[in-house]
Structure formats: C-alpha cells, structure tokens
Amino acid sequence: MTETAEPDAPFTYVDLFAGIGGFHAAMKSFGGRCEYAVEIDKDAAAIYKLNWGLDPRGDITKVANDDVMTVPKSDVLLAGFPCQSFSKSGAQRGMDEARGTLFWNVARVIEGQKREDRPKVVILENVRNLVGPRHRHEWDVIIRTLRELGYRVSDDPSIMSPHWLPLEKGGRPQVRERVFITATLLPEDVVDELPVLPAIRDRDLRGGEEWDLAADLPLDEDHHVNGCDLTDDERTWINAWDAWVRLMWDLVGDSPHARLPGHPVWVDAWVTNDKLRIPEDTPTWKRNFLVKNADLYTRHKAALDAWIKAYKVKSFPPSRRKFEWQAQQTRSLWECVMHLRPSGIRAKRPTYLPALVAITQTSIVGSRERRISPREAARLQGLPDWYTFGDQSDAASYKQLGNGVNVGVVAHVLRKHVERDEEILKITAPGLVDAVVNSTYTSPDDALEALGLTPAE
C-alpha cells in the first residue's frame, strides 16, 4: 500500500475511503506521495491500483479500531467518509460520541499516533447536508473531536462546487456542492485563541461567466458511443416533447418576454378549467400544479390535442407523460441537457450538469444525441484523459465517479487551507507549504497532464 516512487516527495498523505483516487489525483498534482490508502469496495480498489500503482483494498474498521491502528504517519490525512448518525448523549467526549461511526475510525487513526506523528493537515469531505439542521449534532461532534485531538479548525464549513471555479483553476461544469472540514495540527506549545475562519470564503470565483459544455468539459464530437446511445423508445419520447417545445414557442410568440410554462407539465392532468375537480384534502402544491395544467390545456386545447394524437403520447409510460422545462429561451429539446427521471423528463440549458450520482440517471446531451460517456464523466470529476477504467462495465465506472470527489475542488481547498494556516505549517510541514504555495501549476489539470502516467501493469 506504500507508493515506492518519488522518494523525495515534498509531503506525504494517507487516503482513507479512497474510492478510485480523486483525493490521490489532487495530492499528486502538488507532488505528494501516498503512504497508505484504504478502500473497502474491491472494484473501486482495482481501478485505484490500475491507475496509481497502489493496492488500497481493506476495511477501515479493521485497520483503525480499539485494538489495531496500522495507518502510518503522514503530513496530510484525507477522508471522504459516509455521514452517519452519532450518539446524542451530549455530555461525552467527541471521540466517545463518534464511536460506532466511520468518522470514529478516522479519528482513531489520529488518536492512535503520537502527537508529533499526527497528520499536520486533515481534510474531510462530505455531502452538503452535513451542515443542515438535521445533522447539526454530527457536525458539532466532528469539530469537537478534532479540537480534542489538537487541531485548529473552524466552526464553519468550507463549501465548494466545481462549477464555481474557473476552468484554469481546475473548475468543471458540474453543480456538486460539498462540505469540507480542514484542520491544522497545533504545535504542543501553541494555544490557538484566535477565531478560525473556514478555508473557503469567497466561493464563486468564476463570477457571471457561463459554462459551455461542448468547449469546457469538453464533450467529444462523436454522436455514437457504445453503451451511451439512446434507445428507440427514448428517441420517440424526446422527439415528441421536442415537438411540444417547438409548438409552445409558436403559441407564445417571439417576444423577448415570452416564456414556456415553468411548472411541471403532466398530460394526465389536462382537463379544461370548467371540468377541473380538486378534492378538498389536496395539498397546496398539488392544487397549484393541477390548476396550472388545466389553465395551459384550456388555452391551447386544439393544438395540444393534435400533438397528443400525432405522437401517441397517451401510450407513453406514466413518467414520460410528465415534462419539466428549465431551459429558458432554448428553442429545441435537442439543444438541451435532459434527464429521464422517475418524476418525468427534465430539460436544462447545456451550460453545466447536475452532480454525478452513483445511480443510473446519467445526463443526456441533446447536441450529441446520447448520454455522457464514462470518459466525459471522468473529465467532469477532473480526472485526466490518461485515467483508465480498464475493461469494467460502464455502470461500475459511473457509480465510482458518482461516489468520488472532484479533483479541482480538492486541490483548491488544500491550497486555500495552506494559505490560511501558512505560518503554523511553515514550522510543522514546510515541504507541504512549499509544494502548494510555489506550485508551478495553477490547475491540477496541467500538473496531471504533465505527469503523463500510464496505467500500472
């Protein structure tokens, strides 16, 4: 599990819940050396080994527990741990309250080392909901635990998404807000009484500049990619709703203020206003939904009836008789990004994509008439084009990417954290400071491309 290359690396790191190596890629872009990695999913571990030359197979609960702590010392500890409910006893030490959760095993790695051997920087990543009201207790336990272990850490989170970063800093056209907790080990003779700010404060560095998927991802020009092509049924549904979009633009006109319906459209709810009957116990949201659909149908009944008949819309599956337009002034569905969701077809402008998820609702890019490919999805997470998934299934690759971290975001968070605590880290981890502050590259993309790595044999 120890990387043998780069013996003179400026800093070292351990990669917990390593996945396929998003954290690894970001640290590698600054010249770091991985001392240890652990990942319980054997398929993800195999892809990690294929690309990085380390075998991270293992279960953190077995390598970091009450009896065993086999993780070596390092300068940086990284962990995108799953969020779990903690004990709510309230009066216990943070470590005790975290017991039984995967965060406890992360904390155990730190606690099990001598103070001087503990990682000088800890970066934890989690979903946006970790700082929501339902998880306030979990957040408090994590912060309290890190402080008990000797770390300087903010009460407030760093929140970052790849679409907030400029392309030249590793940004990507993907909305993927994540919470980062960044902590610096205090020297034993230092008492930190100053207010600690989060590492990320000015989040939107891109400003008002729009993303362009085709140019900024970039999208491949090919309209056919094995495993990504649309089925005949999918083309039928999209063609029908594309005709609806074009029809509605004809009906609402070309005025600069003209808009297509912004509410969800549901063919099954189309009745004229005089025939609309809504039960008294209907929730307000659904009442509004039914009223708007009835009003739409009443105003355009003849045209909509002709559309239904021409495209046999009533024969579509129920979820394909629902449609949601969020593409503003776009004139054709085939110019949009689409999602075939259980709740209906959703259309958005082709500027950026929603967060990759570990399920099969892969975005359809209308201009390419297919879903995004695993290669494009890897680019969306900031992985270089030399990164390979071997011969595993596309479904496995999408799942692993959906579970991963964005490389550009991690690199940005590390840079900002080092800048925040530079005075302390100059003493405790000078190599890390030098590698980050004086990096030749402003983007991890350029650094990873320069590495020119090839998959491990």
N, C-alpha and C positions, 0 to 999 in steps of 0.2 A: 504493500500500500504506500510505500515511500517512493517519491519521484527521484530517480537517480541522476537525471540530467541537471544542468545548471547548478553545480555545487556552490558557486559564488553568488547565488541569487541575493538581492538586497534585503529580502524579507521572506518569511515562511508563513504558511497558513494551513489550517485544517478545514475540511469541507464536510460538514455534517448534513444529513438529508441531502446528499449530493446530487440526486437526480441524474441528469445527463451532462451536468457541468456548466451551467450558466454562471455560477459564482466562480468556478475554476477559470473560465474564459476571461472574466473581468480581472481577476487577480493576475493571470498570465499576461494580460496586456500591459501590466505595470512591471513585469519581470519577476514576479514572485514564484516561489517553489512550493508545491503542495507536499506537506509532510504526511498527511493522512486524510483519507476520505472514507465515508461510510454511507451505504445506500442499501436498503432492505429489498427493493424491487430488483429482481435478478435481470430482467430485460433492460431496465434503465442502467443498471450497473455494467452490463455488457457493452452498451453504447458508450458509456463513460470510458471504459477501458479501451475500446476500439479507437477513440479519438485522443485520449490523453495519456494512455500507456500505464494507467494505474487501475488496480482492481479494487473497487470500493465496496465489494459485497460484505454485508454484515448487518447486524441489528444493533442500533444504538443502545437499546435496553440491556444488551448483553456485554457491551464494551464499556458502558458507563453506568454503574449501579452501586449499591452499597458495598459489594464485595470486590468489584473489579473496576479499574479505571486505566485502560490501556492506551488512551489517546496521548500522543507525545506532545511536548510543549511546542509552541509556535508564537509568531508575532500577532497573527490575526486569526480569530475564530469566526466562522461563517455558518449560519444555520437558518434555513427556511423551514422552520418546524410547523407542524399542524397545530392549530389552535384547539385546545380542549378546555373543558370546564375545570376550575380549580376548587379546592375546599374553600368554603366561605365562613370558616370559624372566626376569622378576623383578627384574633389575638396572637396567632402563631407567627414564627419567623417565616419569611418568604419561602425559604427552602422547604420548610415543612408543609406549607400550604400547597406548594407546587408538586409535592410527592404524588406519584401515580400518573403524572402527565409527561409528555415527551419534552416539554420545557425543563422539567426537573432533571432529565438526563443530560441536557445541555449544560445546566447549571452544575451538575455533578462533575462534568469534565473540568470545569474551572475550580470547583471546591477541592477536587482531588489532587490538585497540584500545589506545590509550594508557592508562596506569594510571588517570589521572584521569577518563577517559571510560568506564571499565568499569562495568557494572551494579553498583549498590550492594547489590542483593539478587539471589540466584539461587535459584530454586525448581525442582527436578527431581522428576518423578513417575514411578513405575514399579510393576510388579506386586510382590506380596508376596514372591515367590520370589527377588527380587534380594538379599534378606538371608538366604536359605537357604544351607546348606553348599555347594551346587553352584556358587554364584555369589560365594563369598567373595572370590575374586581380583578379579572385576569391581568389587565394592564397594570394595575397597582401592584399586584404580586410580582410581576416581572421586574418592574422598576425597583421595588424594594429589595428583591433578591440580588439584583446586580449591585446595588449600593452596599448591601451587606458583604458582598464578595470583594469590595474595594474599588468599585468603578464609579467614574464620573459620567452621569447620564441625565439627560433632560427629562423633565416631567411630560414634555410634549413630544409627539411623534414627528418624524420626518416622513412626509408623504410625497411620493413621486410617481409619475407615469411617463412612459417613453414618448408619448405624443406632446409632452410639454418641453422636451429637449430639442434643440436644433439638430439637424442631421449631422452637422460637423462635430457635434459633441456626443454622437452615438445615439441620437434620438431615432424614433421609429413611428410610423403612422398607426399606432395601436393605443387604444384607450385601456390602460391597465394600471389603475391606481393601487399602489401597495404601500404598506406601512413598514418603515424601517426604524429599528431601535439601534442606535450607535453609542457605544460606551468605550471609555478610555480608562485603563487601569492607573490609579493614582500611585505614585511612589509612596512608600510607607511613611516617610517623614512629611508628606504634604497633606494638609487638610483643606479640602475644597469647599469654601463657603460662598463662592460667587454663584449667582444664578446661571444655570446652564441652558443655553438656547439649543433648539434642535439643529442638526447639521444642515437640513434643508429648510430654508425660509422663503426665498424667492423661487417659487416652484416653476412658474411658467416663463421659461427663458426664451421660448420661441416667439412669444408675442402673438400678433394677429396674423402671422404668415400661415397660409393654408398648406396642408399636405396634399401631395399628388401621388396617389398610389402607384401609378404607372412609372413615374420617374423616381420617386423617393424610396420605394421599397427595395429594388424596383420589381415590377411584375415582369415575368418572362413573356415574350411575344407570342409564344405558342398558344394556340387555341385548343390543342388536344394534349392532354397529359394523362397517361394511364392511371386509372383509379380516381380521376378528378372530373371526368366528363359527366354531363348531365344525362339523366335517363330520358326516355321519350316522354314519360308522364310529366317529369319536371319541366321539360320544354313546353309541353302543352299548357300547363298551369301558368308558366311565365308569359308565354305568348298571349294567353287570354287576358291576364292582368295588364300586360303592356298595351293591349288594345283598349282596355278600360282607361288607362292613364292618358293615352292619346285622345280618346273620346272626351274625357273630362276636360282636357285642355281646350278642345274645340268648344265645349259648352261654356266654360268660364271665361274664355277670351284671352287676348294677348295683353291686357292692361298690366302695367308694372306692379299693380296691387293685386292681380289675380292670384288665387291660391287653390290648390286642390284640397279636398277635405283632409283636415289634420287628425280627425278622430278615427279610431279603428272602424273599418267598413266590414259589414257582415251581411252577405247576401241573404242569409236565412232570416234576417230581421227586417227585410224590406217589405213594408206594407205602406199604404197611403195613410196620411195623418188621420183621416176620418175612420179608418179601421184599426188604428192603434189602440190596444188594450193592455194596460200595465197593472199587474196585481199590486195592491196597496203595500204589501210587505217587501216590494222590490227595493234592493239597496240603491242609494242615490246614484252611485257610479254607473250602475246598470241602467237605471231610469234615463239618465242623460244620454247614455250610449244608444238606447232604443229610440229615443226622441230624435236624435241627430240622424240616425239611419232612416227613420221614417220621413223626415223632412227632405233628406237627399233624394230618396226614391220618389216622393211626391213631386218634386220639382223637375225630375228628369225621367219620369216613368217610361215613356215611349222609347227613349234611347237606351235605357238600361234593360228593358225587356228584350229589345232587339239584340243587345250584347249577350245577354244570358242565353238566348236561343241560338245565336250564331256559334258560340263557343261551348255550348252544352255544359254550362257552369254548374248547374244543379247536380250533375253526375260526378263532380269532383268530391274527394274526401272532405269531411266537415272542416278540417283545419286549412284546407286550400280554398275554401269559400270565404275565408277571412283575409283581410288585407290592411296593412298599415303603411301609410306614405309619410316618410320623414326626409324626403329628398328635395324639398323646397321647389326650386324652379326647374329642376331637371325635366327633360321632355319625354324621356323614354325609360321604361324599366330596364332595358338592356344597357343603359348608361349608368346604372346604379350598382351598389353593393347590396346583395339580397341575403336574407336568412329565412330558411324554411323551418319555422318554429312550430311547436305543438299548438301555439295560440294563433298561428296564421303566418302569412308571408309578410315580412317587413322589408322595406326598401329605404336605403340611405344614400346620400351623396357619396361618390367614390373618392373621398378625401382621406379617411382613416377607417380602420377596422376596430370592432369591439375586441375585448380581451380574448385571446385564445383560451379555450377551456378544455378540460380533459373529457369532453364528450363529443358527439359527432355532429354538432351544429356548425360545420365548417362554412365559412363565408363563401358565397358565390359572387364572382366578379363578372358583372354583365358584359363588360367590354371584351372579356376573354371567353365568355360563354362556358364557364367551368368554375369549379371550386378552386380556392388557392391550393397550390401544391405543397407537399412537405418541404420542398426547398424554399418556397416563398414564406411558409410559416416559420422556418428556421431563421430566415432573414428578419422576419418580424420580431423575433426574440434576440436579434443581434449576433447570431452565430455566423461565422464566416462560411463562404461557399465551399471551402475545402472540408467542412464538417460533414461527416457521413453517418448514415443510419444503417449501413450495411445492407443486408437483404431482409430486414424485418418488415412486417406489414406496415402500410401507411397508417392504419388505425392505431398501431402502437406508437408510431412516431408522433402523430397528432396528440395523443394522450400525454406523452412525455413532454412535449413542448407546452401543452396547456398547463402542466404541473410545474413548469420551470420558472426561472427568473429572467428578466430582461438584462442582457449584458451591459448595455449602455447605461441603464439606470443604476446598476450596482457600481459601475466604475465611477459614475457621477457622485453617488452617495459616499463612496470611500474618499474621493478627492475632497469633497466638502467637509467630511469629518476630520480628515487630517489637517485641513486648513484651520478648522475651528480649534483643535487641540494641539496645534503645532508646537507650542512652547513646551508642553509636557512630553510629547512624542519625540522631540529632538533629544531628550535625555534618555527615554526608555526604548525607543525604536528608531534611531537615526536613519537606518537603512530604508525603512518604510517611508519616512518623510522625504528623503532624497529621491526615492523612486517615484513617488506620487507628485511632489511639487515640481521636480525638474524633469518630468517625463518628456520625451521627445515628441510624443503624440498627444493631440487634444482629443482624439477619438479612439476608443478601443478597436474600432473597425480597422483603422490604419495599422495599429500595432499587431493585431491578429493576422492581418493580411501579410505583414512583413515577416511573421514567423514562418509562414509557408509550410506548416506542418503537414504531414501525410498520416493517414490512419495507421495505427500500430498493427504490426503483423500478428 
